[in-house]
């Protein structure tokens, strides 16, 4: 995987960018999830939690791909 050219969708550089994007999503969702403002409903907090958990799972899958070279869902 590390030998793939950068133009390839599954290249190391592209995969690292996916991780950055997902970490950003986790950070934003965590802020929404833990918001104590009354204008953020429980429904929105739950949605943010599901978004965060999904992004964290995706990050684990990506890191597994980097380690093993095997993409599994």
N, C-alpha and C positions, 0 to 999 in steps of 0.2 A: 504494500500500500504506500509506503514512503517513497517508493521508486516511481510512482505514477507522476506524469507531468502535471503541472499546475492547471492546465486547461481541462483536465479530467474532473468530472463532478465529484468523484470520491478521492481526490488527491488529499494529501496530508494538510496542505494549507487551507483548502476549502472546509475540511472537516473541523479544523481548529476554529474557523470562523463560525461554524454552526454551534460549537460549544459556547463561544462568546455570546452569540445571539440568545441561546437558551438560558445562559446565566443571567443575562439582562432581563429576560422574561421572568425568571425566578425571583430576582430582586424586586421588580415592580409588583409582582403578584404578592410577595411576602409583605410589602408595605401596605397594600390594599387589604390584605387579610388581617393584619394586626392593627388596622386603623381604629382609633377609639372615637372618632367623630360620629355623631349621631346621624349624619347625612349618608353614611355608608350602611346600607341595609345588611342584614344577616345573609340574605340571598346572594348579594354581591360578594360578601366575604367568603361564602361557601364556593362560589364560582372561582374566586381568586385562589382558594386552596386547591381546587381541582386542577386549575391551570398550573400552579406551582408544582404539584405532585407529578403531573404529566411531563412537564419540562425537566424535572429532576430525573425521571425515569429515562427520558430520551438522552440526557447527558450520560447516564450510566451505560446506555446502549452504544453511544458514540465512543466512549472511552474503551469499552470492551472491543469495539471494532478496531480501534487504534492498537490495542494490545495484541489481539489475536488475528486480526485481518478477516474475521468472520462476522458478517452482519446477520444478527438474529433479532427477531422482534419479541 
